[in-house]
Amino acid sequence: MEEGTKGKKTIFIGGIGDDVDETVIYEHFAAFGDIIEVQLPPAPANPSKPTEFKHRGFAFVTYSSPTDAQDAIDNMDLNELRGRVLKVNQAKPMKGLQPPDGNRAIWESEEWLQQHAKPLAQSGGVQGRTAQQPSSAEDEEQANDEGPDAMEE
């Protein structure tokens, strides 16, 4: 559906009966223009009948041009297909906000990290504190000798 929403080439067809498959959709909607793709989203599988294909009662048809898609909407909306009244309109993106990369944490995206993350030395974490501390005994002595409040032995 991502391709179809560009240029308004994809239509939504609702109210499809169980006896309708992609071939039937293609045959009835090809009269309005060149069809690129027909999608019939599957219903959740029934474990007791794994070979039975059921769709969710709607389909998406992507045309090669927006005018073909509009012709299909104008001619097929509220028409009957195998005893069921169809609802045909422009396909719209899903309303629910879905992350672009699936179910990933927001901090896994590079954009978020560049905007919000600090370098380790500035973050205040363990690695940042150890990077600020001298690493050897000689460095510690030099740091102690250089300080204005250094104590003499």
N, C-alpha and C positions, 0 to 999 in steps of 0.2 A: 504494500500500500504506500510505501514511501515514494516510489516513483510516480504513482498516480496523482498524488496530491499536488505535485508540481504541474502547473498549467491546467489543473482541474480536468484531467483526463479519466479519472477513475470514478465509477458510479457505484452506489450501494443499492442492492436489490434485496428487499426484505419480504417475508411472508412466503418463502419458498417451501413447497411440500416435500415430504420425505422421499417421494418417488422421482424427484428432479435431481439430475447430476450435471456435471460440467458440460457434457455434450448437449443436453437440452438447453441449458443457458446459452451456450455458444450459438446453437441453431436459431434461437429466437432473437438474439441481440446482434447477430452478425449483419442483419439487414441495414443497420444504421451506420456501419463503417467498419474499418479494419480493427479487429480485436487483437491486442497484444497479449493479454493474459486474462484468464478466468480463475478466480479463487473461490473455493467453497470451504470455509474453515471447518475442520472436523469437530464433532462433539466429543466430550470426554469419553474415553473408551470404556466399554462394559467388559469387565474381566470374564464374565461367564460366556460372552459371545465375541471372542477376539477377531473373528473374520468379518463381522458385520460392520460396514461403514455407515456412519450416520453423520450428517452435517448439522450445523447449528441453526439452520432455517434462514440463512442469508448468504449472499455472495457479493463479490466485488468483480467488476469487469473494467479492465483498463483498455481504453481506445488509443489509437495513434494520434487523434487530434481532439481538442476540446469541443469542436463543433459536432463531431460524431457523438461524443458523450452527451451533449445537450440534446441532440436529436433523440437519443434513446430515452432520456428522461422525459422529454415532452410526449413521446409516443407510447411509452410503456407504463408510466406511473398510473396506478389505480386500474390497470388492465388485469385480465385474468390469465393465469397459466396453470393448466391442469386442475381447474376447480378452485384455485386460491387467488385472491386479489393481491397483486404485488404493490409494494411501496418502493418506488425508484426515485432516488435523489442523488445529489453530489456526495461523494464519500468525504468524510471529515476525519481528521486525526482523532485518536482516542482521547477522551477527556482526562483520564487519570494521568498524572505525571509519572512517566516511567523513566528511570535513569537511562542515559544513552547506552551504557555498557552493561545493562542487566542489573543484577543485584550486587553491585560493587559498592564498597564504602566510598564516601565522597573524597576522603583523603588519598585514595588511590589514583585520582586523576592528576595529571601533571599541572593543569591550570590551577587547581586548588592549592597544590603544594607550592607553586611559585608565588602565589599571592599570600599565603598564610604561614608557611613554614619558615623557621629561622635556621641559619647554619648551626651545627652542633655546638660550636664554641660559644654562641650567643644564647643558646636555648636554656641554659641553666641545668641541664641534665648531667649525669655522672661524667660523660665524656667531655662535656664543656668545662666542668670543674677541674678534671685532671689535665686538660690542655692548658689551663691557666696556671697550674702548680708546676714548680721546677721538677724535672724528671730524675735528677741524680743528687747525690749528697754534695758534690762540689758546687752544683748550681744553687743548692740550698744555702751553703755557706756564703756564696757570693751575694745572694739575695739578702741574707741577714747582715752582711758587712755593709752593703750599700744603703740600707734603710736608715732614715734619720733617727729613729728611735732604737737603733741597734744597741744591745747591751754588751758591755765588755766583760771578759771573764776575770 
